Structure formats: C-alpha cells, structure tokens
Amino acid sequence: YELYEGNGFIKNTNQIIFNAANTDWGWVSGIAILDSDVQGSGNMLMYSALTNPRYVYTGDNIKFDVRSLEICLK
C-alpha cells in the first residue's frame, strides 16, 4: 500500500476502504498506524488528525483515495 516518493514521503498506492460500520461510530477525526492488524492489540507507532473529520453512521464506509494518505519520517 505504499509508494516511496524519493523525498522522504510515503503515500498509499491503492484505495483503502474499511468495512461498513455495524453501528454509528460517531466522529472519526484521526488515523493511527499500529504494528498489528488485530483490532485492540499492538502498539501505536504514529497518529495524526484528519483535515476533514466526519460522522460515521451505520452502513457508512470510510475510504481513502489513492495517494491521499501521506507519511513522512524524519
């Protein structure tokens, strides 16, 4: 899911779509990178606020278009 830009930035090369919400999730205002893909486990490596938070209702999907997430390690 990553594309190295050559300038220290990594971006997603595929669209990322989360499963539909089974219940209202409330406001989603940030993202986090963890070292585990098991919900509720692992260590948070980094996090950031989203520039466009939104309220997620039952049945909604959260998606990130290609190249819309950008990570820079310094």
Backbone atoms as SQL, in Angstrom:
CREATE TABLE atoms (id INTEGER PRIMARY KEY, chain TEXT, resi INTEGER, resn TEXT, atom TEXT, x REAL, y REAL, z REAL);
INSERT INTO atoms VALUES
  (1, 'A', 1, 'TYR', 'N', 0.803, -1.203, 0.000),
  (2, 'A', 1, 'TYR', 'CA', 0.000, 0.000, 0.000),
  (3, 'A', 1, 'TYR', 'C', 0.842, 1.262, 0.000),
  (4, 'A', 2, 'GLU', 'N', 2.082, 1.171, -0.337),
  (5, 'A', 2, 'GLU', 'CA', 2.887, 2.378, -0.223),
  (6, 'A', 2, 'GLU', 'C', 3.618, 2.692, -1.521),
  (7, 'A', 3, 'LEU', 'N', 3.931, 3.927, -1.674),
  (8, 'A', 3, 'LEU', 'CA', 4.694, 4.430, -2.809),
  (9, 'A', 3, 'LEU', 'C', 5.739, 5.371, -2.249),
  (10, 'A', 4, 'TYR', 'N', 7.003, 5.052, -2.452),
  (11, 'A', 4, 'TYR', 'CA', 8.075, 5.914, -1.963),
  (12, 'A', 4, 'TYR', 'C', 8.293, 7.014, -2.972),
  (13, 'A', 5, 'GLU', 'N', 8.152, 8.240, -2.545),
  (14, 'A', 5, 'GLU', 'CA', 8.243, 9.394, -3.431),
  (15, 'A', 5, 'GLU', 'C', 9.683, 9.827, -3.697),
  (16, 'A', 6, 'GLY', 'N', 10.639, 9.308, -2.959),
  (17, 'A', 6, 'GLY', 'CA', 12.019, 9.724, -3.150),
  (18, 'A', 6, 'GLY', 'C', 12.382, 10.988, -2.400),
  (19, 'A', 7, 'ASN', 'N', 11.427, 11.585, -1.726),
  (20, 'A', 7, 'ASN', 'CA', 11.671, 12.817, -0.969),
  (21, 'A', 7, 'ASN', 'C', 11.359, 12.622, 0.515),
  (22, 'A', 8, 'GLY', 'N', 11.319, 11.367, 0.956),
  (23, 'A', 8, 'GLY', 'CA', 11.031, 11.079, 2.351),
  (24, 'A', 8, 'GLY', 'C', 9.566, 10.842, 2.647),
  (25, 'A', 9, 'PHE', 'N', 8.708, 10.952, 1.644),
  (26, 'A', 9, 'PHE', 'CA', 7.273, 10.758, 1.837),
  (27, 'A', 9, 'PHE', 'C', 6.834, 9.410, 1.287),
  (28, 'A', 10, 'ILE', 'N', 5.896, 8.788, 1.963),
  (29, 'A', 10, 'ILE', 'CA', 5.283, 7.538, 1.513),
  (30, 'A', 10, 'ILE', 'C', 3.789, 7.808, 1.377),
  (31, 'A', 11, 'LYS', 'N', 3.207, 7.380, 0.248),
  (32, 'A', 11, 'LYS', 'CA', 1.771, 7.555, 0.014),
  (33, 'A', 11, 'LYS', 'C', 1.148, 6.217, -0.340),
  (34, 'A', 12, 'ASN', 'N', -0.159, 6.103, -0.109),
  (35, 'A', 12, 'ASN', 'CA', -0.865, 4.867, -0.453),
  (36, 'A', 12, 'ASN', 'C', -1.031, 4.757, -1.973),
  (37, 'A', 13, 'THR', 'N', -0.759, 3.565, -2.514),
  (38, 'A', 13, 'THR', 'CA', -0.891, 3.345, -3.963),
  (39, 'A', 13, 'THR', 'C', -2.238, 2.740, -4.326),
  (40, 'A', 14, 'ASN', 'N', -2.965, 2.218, -3.350),
  (41, 'A', 14, 'ASN', 'CA', -4.293, 1.648, -3.585),
  (42, 'A', 14, 'ASN', 'C', -5.313, 2.407, -2.756),
  (43, 'A', 15, 'GLN', 'N', -6.556, 2.373, -3.210),
  (44, 'A', 15, 'GLN', 'CA', -7.625, 2.926, -2.406),
  (45, 'A', 15, 'GLN', 'C', -7.787, 2.037, -1.168),
  (46, 'A', 16, 'ILE', 'N', -7.957, 2.654, -0.005),
  (47, 'A', 16, 'ILE', 'CA', -8.134, 1.918, 1.246),
  (48, 'A', 16, 'ILE', 'C', -9.590, 2.095, 1.666),
  (49, 'A', 17, 'ILE', 'N', -10.308, 0.969, 1.790),
  (50, 'A', 17, 'ILE', 'CA', -11.719, 1.008, 2.160),
  (51, 'A', 17, 'ILE', 'C', -11.922, 0.135, 3.398),
  (52, 'A', 18, 'PHE', 'N', -12.472, 0.716, 4.437),
  (53, 'A', 18, 'PHE', 'CA', -12.784, -0.021, 5.655),
  (54, 'A', 18, 'PHE', 'C', -14.163, -0.644, 5.521),
  (55, 'A', 19, 'ASN', 'N', -14.409, -1.736, 6.230),
  (56, 'A', 19, 'ASN', 'CA', -15.715, -2.383, 6.222),
  (57, 'A', 19, 'ASN', 'C', -16.792, -1.415, 6.672),
  (58, 'A', 20, 'ALA', 'N', -18.020, -1.668, 6.235),
  (59, 'A', 20, 'ALA', 'CA', -19.148, -0.827, 6.628),
  (60, 'A', 20, 'ALA', 'C', -19.324, -0.869, 8.144),
  (61, 'A', 21, 'ALA', 'N', -19.664, 0.265, 8.709),
  (62, 'A', 21, 'ALA', 'CA', -19.894, 0.365, 10.153),
  (63, 'A', 21, 'ALA', 'C', -21.142, -0.424, 10.533),
  (64, 'A', 22, 'ASN', 'N', -21.030, -1.278, 11.541),
  (65, 'A', 22, 'ASN', 'CA', -22.174, -2.057, 12.030),
  (66, 'A', 22, 'ASN', 'C', -23.081, -1.235, 12.927),
  (67, 'A', 23, 'THR', 'N', -22.536, -0.182, 13.514),
  (68, 'A', 23, 'THR', 'CA', -23.280, 0.756, 14.360),
  (69, 'A', 23, 'THR', 'C', -22.747, 2.147, 14.059),
  (70, 'A', 24, 'ASP', 'N', -23.397, 3.163, 14.592),
  (71, 'A', 24, 'ASP', 'CA', -22.846, 4.514, 14.452),
  (72, 'A', 24, 'ASP', 'C', -21.502, 4.572, 15.180),
  (73, 'A', 25, 'TRP', 'N', -20.462, 5.031, 14.486),
  (74, 'A', 25, 'TRP', 'CA', -19.142, 5.154, 15.098),
  (75, 'A', 25, 'TRP', 'C', -18.948, 6.512, 15.744),
  (76, 'A', 26, 'GLY', 'N', -19.772, 7.470, 15.415),
  (77, 'A', 26, 'GLY', 'CA', -19.567, 8.831, 15.892),
  (78, 'A', 26, 'GLY', 'C', -18.550, 9.535, 15.010),
  (79, 'A', 27, 'TRP', 'N', -17.923, 10.551, 15.553),
  (80, 'A', 27, 'TRP', 'CA', -16.953, 11.343, 14.785),
  (81, 'A', 27, 'TRP', 'C', -15.638, 10.588, 14.623),
  (82, 'A', 28, 'VAL', 'N', -15.165, 10.478, 13.395),
  (83, 'A', 28, 'VAL', 'CA', -13.843, 9.939, 13.087),
  (84, 'A', 28, 'VAL', 'C', -12.987, 11.145, 12.714),
  (85, 'A', 29, 'SER', 'N', -11.991, 11.409, 13.534),
  (86, 'A', 29, 'SER', 'CA', -11.222, 12.639, 13.359),
  (87, 'A', 29, 'SER', 'C', -9.725, 12.410, 13.253),
  (88, 'A', 30, 'GLY', 'N', -9.289, 11.151, 13.215),
  (89, 'A', 30, 'GLY', 'CA', -7.862, 10.900, 13.110),
  (90, 'A', 30, 'GLY', 'C', -7.582, 9.488, 12.644),
  (91, 'A', 31, 'ILE', 'N', -6.322, 9.235, 12.334),
  (92, 'A', 31, 'ILE', 'CA', -5.869, 7.902, 11.933),
  (93, 'A', 31, 'ILE', 'C', -4.650, 7.539, 12.764),
  (94, 'A', 32, 'ALA', 'N', -4.377, 6.251, 12.837),
  (95, 'A', 32, 'ALA', 'CA', -3.204, 5.778, 13.571),
  (96, 'A', 32, 'ALA', 'C', -2.586, 4.623, 12.797),
  (97, 'A', 33, 'ILE', 'N', -1.282, 4.493, 12.896),
  (98, 'A', 33, 'ILE', 'CA', -0.534, 3.374, 12.327),
  (99, 'A', 33, 'ILE', 'C', -0.120, 2.493, 13.501),
  (100, 'A', 34, 'LEU', 'N', -0.511, 1.208, 13.440),
  (101, 'A', 34, 'LEU', 'CA', -0.184, 0.256, 14.503),
  (102, 'A', 34, 'LEU', 'C', 0.662, -0.876, 13.947),
  (103, 'A', 35, 'ASP', 'N', 1.322, -1.599, 14.840),
  (104, 'A', 35, 'ASP', 'CA', 2.160, -2.713, 14.394),
  (105, 'A', 35, 'ASP', 'C', 1.421, -4.048, 14.452),
  (106, 'A', 36, 'SER', 'N', 0.091, -4.012, 14.490),
  (107, 'A', 36, 'SER', 'CA', -0.723, -5.228, 14.478),
  (108, 'A', 36, 'SER', 'C', -1.990, -4.953, 13.683),
  (109, 'A', 37, 'ASP', 'N', -2.481, -5.959, 12.980),
  (110, 'A', 37, 'ASP', 'CA', -3.739, -5.796, 12.267),
  (111, 'A', 37, 'ASP', 'C', -4.916, -6.375, 13.035),
  (112, 'A', 38, 'VAL', 'N', -4.696, -6.779, 14.287),
  (113, 'A', 38, 'VAL', 'CA', -5.751, -7.315, 15.137),
  (114, 'A', 38, 'VAL', 'C', -6.332, -6.163, 15.954),
  (115, 'A', 39, 'GLN', 'N', -7.639, -5.922, 15.798),
  (116, 'A', 39, 'GLN', 'CA', -8.285, -4.811, 16.484),
  (117, 'A', 39, 'GLN', 'C', -8.084, -4.900, 17.988),
  (118, 'A', 40, 'GLY', 'N', -7.667, -3.798, 18.593),
  (119, 'A', 40, 'GLY', 'CA', -7.493, -3.728, 20.035),
  (120, 'A', 40, 'GLY', 'C', -6.158, -4.230, 20.537),
  (121, 'A', 41, 'SER', 'N', -5.240, -4.575, 19.631),
  (122, 'A', 41, 'SER', 'CA', -3.929, -5.050, 20.076),
  (123, 'A', 41, 'SER', 'C', -2.837, -4.296, 19.327),
  (124, 'A', 42, 'GLY', 'N', -1.618, -4.519, 19.740),
  (125, 'A', 42, 'GLY', 'CA', -0.476, -3.884, 19.087),
  (126, 'A', 42, 'GLY', 'C', -0.110, -2.561, 19.718),
  (127, 'A', 43, 'ASN', 'N', 0.907, -1.948, 19.138),
  (128, 'A', 43, 'ASN', 'CA', 1.423, -0.670, 19.614),
  (129, 'A', 43, 'ASN', 'C', 1.166, 0.406, 18.573),
  (130, 'A', 44, 'MET', 'N', 0.750, 1.596, 19.036),
  (131, 'A', 44, 'MET', 'CA', 0.567, 2.707, 18.121),
  (132, 'A', 44, 'MET', 'C', 1.933, 3.290, 17.783),
  (133, 'A', 45, 'LEU', 'N', 2.249, 3.336, 16.499),
  (134, 'A', 45, 'LEU', 'CA', 3.531, 3.849, 16.043),
  (135, 'A', 45, 'LEU', 'C', 3.476, 5.335, 15.728),
  (136, 'A', 46, 'MET', 'N', 2.343, 5.779, 15.179),
  (137, 'A', 46, 'MET', 'CA', 2.150, 7.196, 14.889),
  (138, 'A', 46, 'MET', 'C', 0.669, 7.463, 14.702),
  (139, 'A', 47, 'TYR', 'N', 0.291, 8.721, 14.803),
  (140, 'A', 47, 'TYR', 'CA', -1.104, 9.099, 14.620),
  (141, 'A', 47, 'TYR', 'C', -1.166, 10.530, 14.100),
  (142, 'A', 48, 'SER', 'N', -2.314, 10.892, 13.554),
  (143, 'A', 48, 'SER', 'CA', -2.500, 12.249, 13.064),
  (144, 'A', 48, 'SER', 'C', -3.987, 12.559, 12.967),
  (145, 'A', 49, 'ALA', 'N', -4.321, 13.814, 13.103),
  (146, 'A', 49, 'ALA', 'CA', -5.695, 14.267, 12.911),
  (147, 'A', 49, 'ALA', 'C', -5.999, 14.318, 11.416),
  (148, 'A', 50, 'LEU', 'N', -7.239, 14.049, 11.060),
  (149, 'A', 50, 'LEU', 'CA', -7.676, 14.190, 9.678),
  (150, 'A', 50, 'LEU', 'C', -8.065, 15.644, 9.427),
  (151, 'A', 51, 'THR', 'N', -7.812, 16.130, 8.229),
  (152, 'A', 51, 'THR', 'CA', -8.182, 17.509, 7.904),
  (153, 'A', 51, 'THR', 'C', -9.674, 17.657, 7.664),
  (154, 'A', 52, 'ASN', 'N', -10.364, 16.519, 7.432),
  (155, 'A', 52, 'ASN', 'CA', -11.798, 16.562, 7.169),
  (156, 'A', 52, 'ASN', 'C', -12.516, 15.482, 7.988),
  (157, 'A', 53, 'PRO', 'N', -12.657, 15.691, 9.319),
  (158, 'A', 53, 'PRO', 'CA', -13.343, 14.690, 10.136),
  (159, 'A', 53, 'PRO', 'C', -14.790, 14.527, 9.673),
  (160, 'A', 54, 'ARG', 'N', -15.360, 13.353, 9.929),
  (161, 'A', 54, 'ARG', 'CA', -16.757, 13.141, 9.559),
  (162, 'A', 54, 'ARG', 'C', -17.435, 12.219, 10.552),
  (163, 'A', 55, 'TYR', 'N', -18.741, 12.320, 10.582),
  (164, 'A', 55, 'TYR', 'CA', -19.548, 11.456, 11.432),
  (165, 'A', 55, 'TYR', 'C', -19.849, 10.190, 10.642),
  (166, 'A', 56, 'VAL', 'N', -19.621, 9.027, 11.230),
  (167, 'A', 56, 'VAL', 'CA', -19.853, 7.753, 10.549),
  (168, 'A', 56, 'VAL', 'C', -21.115, 7.122, 11.120),
  (169, 'A', 57, 'TYR', 'N', -22.082, 6.920, 10.233),
  (170, 'A', 57, 'TYR', 'CA', -23.350, 6.298, 10.592),
  (171, 'A', 57, 'TYR', 'C', -23.317, 4.816, 10.237),
  (172, 'A', 58, 'THR', 'N', -24.251, 4.047, 10.787),
  (173, 'A', 58, 'THR', 'CA', -24.379, 2.630, 10.459),
  (174, 'A', 58, 'THR', 'C', -24.460, 2.464, 8.937),
  (175, 'A', 59, 'GLY', 'N', -23.646, 1.561, 8.406),
  (176, 'A', 59, 'GLY', 'CA', -23.639, 1.297, 6.963),
  (177, 'A', 59, 'GLY', 'C', -22.641, 2.123, 6.176),
  (178, 'A', 60, 'ASP', 'N', -22.094, 3.186, 6.773),
  (179, 'A', 60, 'ASP', 'CA', -21.102, 4.014, 6.078),
  (180, 'A', 60, 'ASP', 'C', -19.781, 3.270, 5.933),
  (181, 'A', 61, 'ASN', 'N', -19.034, 3.613, 4.907),
  (182, 'A', 61, 'ASN', 'CA', -17.663, 3.132, 4.713),
  (183, 'A', 61, 'ASN', 'C', -16.721, 4.321, 4.797),
  (184, 'A', 62, 'ILE', 'N', -15.589, 4.120, 5.436),
  (185, 'A', 62, 'ILE', 'CA', -14.513, 5.107, 5.402),
  (186, 'A', 62, 'ILE', 'C', -13.580, 4.669, 4.286),
  (187, 'A', 63, 'LYS', 'N', -13.206, 5.599, 3.405),
  (188, 'A', 63, 'LYS', 'CA', -12.267, 5.244, 2.351),
  (189, 'A', 63, 'LYS', 'C', -11.265, 6.377, 2.154),
  (190, 'A', 64, 'PHE', 'N', -10.088, 5.983, 1.714),
  (191, 'A', 64, 'PHE', 'CA', -9.026, 6.929, 1.391),
  (192, 'A', 64, 'PHE', 'C', -8.617, 6.665, -0.049),
  (193, 'A', 65, 'ASP', 'N', -8.731, 7.676, -0.878),
  (194, 'A', 65, 'ASP', 'CA', -8.377, 7.530, -2.288),
  (195, 'A', 65, 'ASP', 'C', -6.875, 7.347, -2.460),
  (196, 'A', 66, 'VAL', 'N', -6.481, 6.886, -3.640),
  (197, 'A', 66, 'VAL', 'CA', -5.075, 6.680, -3.968),
  (198, 'A', 66, 'VAL', 'C', -4.297, 7.981, -3.738),
  (199, 'A', 67, 'ARG', 'N', -3.150, 7.857, -3.081),
  (200, 'A', 67, 'ARG', 'CA', -2.236, 8.963, -2.803),
  (201, 'A', 67, 'ARG', 'C', -2.799, 10.033, -1.875),
  (202, 'A', 68, 'SER', 'N', -3.862, 9.687, -1.122),
  (203, 'A', 68, 'SER', 'CA', -4.467, 10.690, -0.240),
  (204, 'A', 68, 'SER', 'C', -3.891, 10.630, 1.175),
  (205, 'A', 69, 'LEU', 'N', -3.243, 9.521, 1.541),
  (206, 'A', 69, 'LEU', 'CA', -2.567, 9.434, 2.829),
  (207, 'A', 69, 'LEU', 'C', -1.074, 9.589, 2.600),
  (208, 'A', 70, 'GLU', 'N', -0.454, 10.430, 3.393),
  (209, 'A', 70, 'GLU', 'CA', 0.972, 10.709, 3.213),
  (210, 'A', 70, 'GLU', 'C', 1.672, 10.631, 4.550),
  (211, 'A', 71, 'ILE', 'N', 2.774, 9.894, 4.587),
  (212, 'A', 71, 'ILE', 'CA', 3.570, 9.729, 5.796),
  (213, 'A', 71, 'ILE', 'C', 4.978, 10.221, 5.529),
  (214, 'A', 72, 'CYS', 'N', 5.526, 10.936, 6.474),
  (215, 'A', 72, 'CYS', 'CA', 6.909, 11.396, 6.358),
  (216, 'A', 72, 'CYS', 'C', 7.628, 11.043, 7.658),
  (217, 'A', 73, 'LEU', 'N', 8.692, 10.321, 7.547),
  (218, 'A', 73, 'LEU', 'CA', 9.521, 10.007, 8.710),
  (219, 'A', 73, 'LEU', 'C', 10.752, 10.892, 8.683),
  (220, 'A', 74, 'LYS', 'N', 11.048, 11.488, 9.799),
  (221, 'A', 74, 'LYS', 'CA', 12.215, 12.367, 9.870),
  (222, 'A', 74, 'LYS', 'C', 13.196, 11.832, 10.871);
